[in-house]
Amino acid sequence: MIIIIFVAIPVITIAIKLLMGPGESWGHIVDNVLLDYSLNTLYLCVGCIILTGFFGVSSAWIVSRYHIPLGKTLEWTLILPLAMPSYITAYAYAGLFDYGGTFQCILESIGLPAAKLNVMNMYGLIVVLSASLFPYVYVSARAVFLYQSNRLIEASKMLGAGETRTFFTIILPIARPAIVGGLILVIMEVLNDYGAAKYYGISTFTTGIFRSWFSLAEPATAIYLSALLLVVVFLLLYLERKQRGSKGYATLTKSAVQLPKLKVSKSRAFLLSSIASIPVILGFVIPVGQLCYWAVLTYAEVLNASFLKIALQSLGIAVITGIITVFFALLILYIPKWNRLKILKKSSRIAILGYAIPGAVIAIGIMIPTLALDKWLIKISSQLLHIDPGLLINGTIFILIYAYVIRFMAVAFNPLKGSSIKISEGLAESSQLLGAGKLKTFFKIELPLLKTGLFSAFILVFVDAMKELPLTLILKPYDVNTLAVKAYEFASDELILESSIPSLCIIATGVIPIIVLNRLILK
């Protein structure tokens, strides 16, 4: 219950602060910019739903159903854009198509007239975010497509339906929960995005929260915007659950064999391979290629002792966050199992809501109570000891890691829960019948069987912590920096070429674990 309360603190703080009224500029925001925030956020979400849905579902079906050139390679490379933070992809595309950029240089080198393609607008941002986030849909959809009931497909064809009709009337509806689950994660990431929207000049709820907090110096107004964003998030989750209703999507275990792949003509196989390759080219190959080119030009200026210190700080924070988050996720998973109180099982769901809350909202919800606690400690210390200790809690690495744990608890919890479901309850019961307690049973039997889930949870949290920007910008200590913040600072100072080195470091620390994780899962 203590863990659950600490996770719920940001939401509780925002709810309490709402009762105190908005800041002075709230009326101005409502009259002039709130509609822009709302419409821009809505356009981004709708555009990304359409594009990520198309990229994710089409590529997942193609690599699962057909024999195509580079099929085995595409199966895992389509996951790689997850290692690309959306704001870094945005920087790469902005430089690629800028005046005098790589695109114009290529055109001039082949004798074509130089043309500037403006991507720093709403449409460009939708493409950039979709190219970065489609793997959420791809991974979810492929997991269903790969073990789709082949008997259902055969029955459909026996009744006269072709491949296309079977896909749209049977396969797609059965995969709906997985696809919608992936799309919900996409929406959460779009709502959490700050770096890409800020750099492209698109005003969203998240950029509005930062503007109210830092530029206008009105935390109360930022809290009101955060509350509106929270309402949108929880409304989306409610509508998805309501729309799903009581529909069932189970498949008979005996018929859930791996879907056999079809052989098609060479021309069609090449076409399908090209379609499946488009998302990974847009989301990984092009931006990484651009960043590598910039890195060759600027590595001598950027790579120094100061940069090495930042890289080590980022790695250390991400590793510590991963270990702590996985530990607390294990407690949230197993304590309700060992305790008969029904309230624990129901309230434990609250602990994994952090991923549904944008990072900026979590940061504000943590900063306000910790600042109040710091002021109280300073007052007590001054009265009793006549010493001003300064800020003891806020602005420390502990608060940043605490916020990360809240944000990524669900990321660690879900793989652990998936692995624990596969462990037969009879093993634990047999152990306890032989005299072993719950803890001994856990350490001797269940924990070794959870190693894949543990490693998966740690890797996912580690990668997300390395990429996180909005939350880090607000809560990081003054003497601590991360690669994500450094890349953002370079881009904000119009040193876009210099941002390539920290960006590539973030990508490398994401790509390597993802490849290892993919091999572990296949094994």
N, C-alpha and C positions, 0 to 999 in steps of 0.2 A: 504494500500500500504506500510505503514511503517513496519507492521508485515511481509509482503511478502519480503521486502528488507532485513530485519534482518535474515530471514530464508535463503535467497539466498546468504548471505555473505560468507559462507565457499566455495561454488562453484565459486563465483566471485573471491575470493582470490586466489584459486588454478589456475584459468584461467590466472590471471594477473601474478602470479609468474612463470608460465610456460614460459612466454616471456623473463624472465631474465636468462634462461639457467639452466642446471643441475649442480650438485656438481661435485667435482673432481673424485669421485669414480664411477660416472655413467657409464663410459666406462668399468670399471672392472665388474660392475654388469651386463651390457648387454652381455659381453663376457663370463661370468662364471656362473651367478646364475639366470638371468632373465628367461631363458628357464625352469629351475627347478621350479621357482615360478609359471610360467604359467601352466606347465604340472601338477604340484601337485594340483593347484587350480582347474584345469579342471577335473582331476580325482576325486577329492573330490566332486565337483558339480554333475558330472555324476553319481557317485556311490550313492550319497545321493538322487538324483532324483529317481533312480531305487528302492532303498530300502524304502524310505519314501512313494513313490507312492504305492508300494506293501502293506506295513504295513497300511497306511492310508485308501486306497480304499477298501482293503479286509475286514478290521475290520469294517469300516463304513457300507458296504453292509451286512455283517453278522448280526450285531446288529439291522439293520433297517429292514431286510427281514425275519429273521428266529426266531422262538421261541427256545432259547438255555438256558442251565443252566447258572445262574448268568448274564443273559442278561441285566437286569435293572442295576446291579452293574457295568457291563462293559461299559454301555453307558456313565457314568460320570468318571469312573476311567481311561478310555482311554484318557481323557483330562489332567490328572494329570502330565504327563511328561513335560507339558509346564512350570510347576513350578520348574523343574530341569534345572538349567543352564548347558549347554553342557560341560563346563570345569569341573564342579563338578562331572558329570557323568564320565568324563574321569579320574579324580583322583580316583574315587571309583573302576573302572574296572582295572586300573593300579595296585592298591594295592591288589585287589582281586586275580589277577593271577600272582602276583610277587613272587619271591623266598621266601618261608616261609609264603606266603599269605594264605588267607582263603581257596582257592581252594585246595592247597596242603595239608593243615591241614585236610580238609574233606576227601580227598583221603586216607591219612595215617590212619585216625580214622576208616575207614571201611576196612582196610587191603590191599588197592591197592597201587601200587608203585607211589611215588610222581612224578608228571609231571608238567613242567612249560609251560604254554600257553602264548606265546608272543603276546600281543595285542597292544604294543606300536609301531605300524607301520601304513601304509596307510590304510590297510584293517580294522584294529582295530578302527582307527579314523572314517572311514566311518560308521561302525556299531554304534559307540558311538554317533556320530552326528545324525544319522538317528533315533536312539532310543529316542533321546531328542526332535527331531523336527517333527516327523511324525504327532503329533496332529494338526498341521496347515492344513495338507491334510485331516485328519480324520474329523475335524470340518466342513470344506468346503464341503467335499463330502457327509457327513451325512445329512447336511441341504438340499441338493438336493434329495438324495435318499429317505429321510423320507416323502417328499411331491411330490414324482415322480408321474407322471400320471399313475394311475392304469389301465385306459382304454387302454393306449398304450401297456402295458404289456399283457392285455387280448387280444387285437387285434393281437399282434404278435403270441400268442399261438394258436389263432383260425386259423391263417395262417400256422400253422404247426411247428413253431419254439419252441424249448425247452427252459428251464430256462437259460442254459448257453449261448445259441446263442442269446436269447433276451437280456441278460445282455451286451454282447459284441457288439451287432449291434444297440441297441436302448438306453439302460440305460446309458452305459458309454459315448457314444458320446454326449448325452444331458447334462451329468454332466461335460463335458470337461472344460468349462470356470471356474467352481468352483474348479476343481482339479488342473488346471494349475495355478489358482490364489494362491492356497495353496502351490504349488511347487515353485512359484516365491518367496513367503515369505521364504521358506526353503533355496533357493539359497542365498537370502539376508543375512540370518543368518549364512550360511556357509562362505560367503565372509567376514562377520563381525567377525567371530570367531578368537580369539587370544589365549586365555588360553589353550584350548585343543590342538591346533596345536603346540603351543610352548612347552607344556609339553611332547607331543609325539615325538617331534623332527622333525616335518614335516614343511618344508619351504614353506610358501604361500605368497601371496601378502601382507597380513596384518602383518605377522611376519617380512617380508622384510621392511615394512614401519617403524615398531618399531626399527628394527636393524639399519636402515639408520639414524633415528632421534636420538636415544640414544647412540648406540655403535659407529657409525661412526661420529656422531655429524654433520650431513649434512642435514639440513632441505630441501635444494633445491632438493636433491636426493629423499628424502621421498615424496616431492610434486610431482615429476615426476611419482613415483610409484602410488601415490594416483590418479593422473590423468588417468593413464592406467586402474586402477581399476574402476574409474568412467565411463570410456568409455565402459568397459565390462558390467557394470550394466545397463547403458542406452541402449546399444545394445541389451541386453536380453529383456528389456521392449519393445523395438521397434519391435524385431522379433516376440515376442508373439502377439502383437497387429496386426502386418502385417499378421501373419499366421492365426489369427482368421478372419481377413478381415471383410466382411459385413454379415457374417453368423448370423442368429438369433437363439435363444435358448429358446424362450418363450413357456410357457405351458398355455393352456386355464385354466382360473381361476376355472371354474366349474368342471374341471376334475382333479384339483390339490388337491385331497383328500389324507389324510395320507395313506401311503402304508400299506396294511394289512400284517401281519406276517404269514409265512407258518409254519405248524407243520411238522417235519421230524422225522425219526426213532431215537431212543435213541442213537444208536452208531454214527449216522451222526451228531446229535445235540451235542454230546460230542466232536466230532472231530472239528466241527465248533467253538465251545466254546474255545477249546484249541488253534486253529489258532488265534482267536481274542484276546486271553489272552497273546500271545507271546510278542507283542509290549509293553504292559503295564508292563509285568514282566521284560523285558530287560531295559525299559526306566525309571521305577520307583521302583518296588519291590526290585530288586537285589541291585541297587546302594544305596537306602535308608537303606536297611538291613545292608549293609557293613558300611555305615556311622554311623548307630546306634551302631554297635559293637565297632567301633573306639571311639565313643563318651563316651561309658562306661569306656574305658581304660584311657581317657585323660581329662575328664571333670574337675577333681580337679585342673589340671594345667592351663587350658584355661579360665575357668569361674572366672573372677575377676572384679574389678571395671573398669579397663581399657577396658575390653571386653564389659561391659555394656555400657560404653560411646560410643564405636564404634557402637553398635547395635542401640542406641538411635539416633546417628547421621545419620545412614542409614535410619531409619524410618522417621526421620524429613525431610531429603532431598527428599525421595520418596513421602511423603505426599505433601510437598510444590510443587514439580514438577507436581504431579497429578492435584492439584488445578489450578495452573497457566496454564498448558497445556490445560485442559478442558475449561478454560475461553477464551483463545485465539482461540481454535477450534470453540467455539460458535460464536465468532466475525467473523471468516472466513466463517462460515456457513451462518450467518444471514445478515451481512452487504451487500453482493452482492444481497441478496433477496430484501433488502429495497432500493437499489440504482439501477437506470436504466442503469448505465454505463456498456456496454458489456465487456469492458476491465477488469473490476473487476471480472466478472464471469470466464473469461479465465485465468487471472493471479493468481487467488486464488488457482488454481491447483498446482502452484509452491510451495505453503506453505506446501503441504503434501508430498513433494518429499524426505523429510529428512530420512524417514525409508528405502528408497532405497539406501541411502548413508552409507557406513560402518562407524562405530563409530570413528575409527582412522582417517579417512579422515575429518570428521566433526571437530574433535579435532584440527587437524593441521590447517584447514581453519579458525578456530576461534582464535587459539593461535597467529598466525602471525599478524593479524590486531590489536589485543588487546595489544600485546607487542609493536607494533609501536606507538599506542596511549599512552601507559604508558611512553614510552621514550620521547614523545613530551610533555606530562604533566610534567615530571621531568625536562625537559629543561626549560620550561616556568616558573615553580616554582623556579628553581635555579636562573634564570635571574631576575625575578620580586621580589621574596620574600627571596632569598638566603637560601632556604630550600630544602633539598632533601627528598621528601615524600616517596620514594621507589615505589614499584609497587602498584598502587591503584586499578587496574582492574584485571590484570592477576594474577592467583593464588588465586582467591577469590571464595567463594561459589556461588557468583552470576554468574560467568562465567560458572561454572559446571552446574548449573540449566538451564542457557540459552542454553547450548549445549544439555541438556536432552530435553528441550522443542522442539528444532529443530528436534532432532532424533525421538521423539515419537508423533509429531503432527498428523501424519496420523493414529496412533493407537487410538487417541482420536476422530479424525474427523469422521472416518468411522462408529462407533456405533451411534454417534450423527446424522449423515446424514441418517442412516437407520431408526432411530426412528422418525426423522422429516418428512420423506417421508410418514409415516403412519398417520400423522396428516392432516386432511382435510384442504385444503386452505380456504374452506367456513367458518370455524370457525374464522379465522383471519379477513376475509373480513366482516363477520357479526359484529364482535367487532368494526371494524373501521367505519362501517356504523352507529353504535350506538354512535359514537363520541369518542371512545378511540383511542389514538395514537398508533404508532407501538410499542413503549417501554412498555406502559401499557398493550397492548394486549399480548406482549411477556411474561411479568412477571405474569400476571393474568391467562392466558390461555395456552400458548405454553410451558412455562417452567415446570409447573406441569405435563404436558403430556409427557415431555422429561425425567422424573426422571429415568426410566429404562436405557435409553441411557446414561444419565449423570453418573449414578452409574457404568455402564459397562465400559465407557470410563475411569473413574477414576481408577477402579480396574486394567484394562489392563496396563495403564501407570504406576501405582504404582508397579505392579509386574515386568514390564520391567526395571524400574529404579533401583529396588533392585538387579536385575541380571546383569546389564550392567557393563562390565569390561574394554574393550579397551579404550573407551572414558574417563572413570573415572581415569584410570592409568595415562593418559597424563595431564588431567586438574584439578585433585583434589588439594586443598590447602595442604600445608605441615602439618598443624596442624589438618587436618580432614582426617578421614579414613572411609571406608565402609566395610560391611561384605564381599562383593565380592572381594575387594582388599586384605582384611585380609586373606581370604581363599587362594587366589593366592600367597600371600607372604609365607604362611606356606608351600604350595606345592613346591614353588620355592626353599625354604630352606631345602627341603627333610624332612620336618615335616608333612608328609602326614596324619598321624593319628590326629595331632592337627587341621588340616584343616576341620575335620568333624563337629565341633561345629558351626563355622560360616556358613558352608554349610547347615547344618540342619536348622539353623535360617532362611536362605534365602528361603529354601524349605517350611518351615512352613508359612512364610509370603506370600508365593505364593499359597499354597494349600488351605488355609482357604478362601481367597477371591474367588478363582476359584469355590469352592463348593457352596459358597453363590451366586455367579453369575449364576451358573448352575440352582440352585433352583429358583432364581428370573426369569430367562428366561422361565423355565417350567411353573411357576405360571402365 
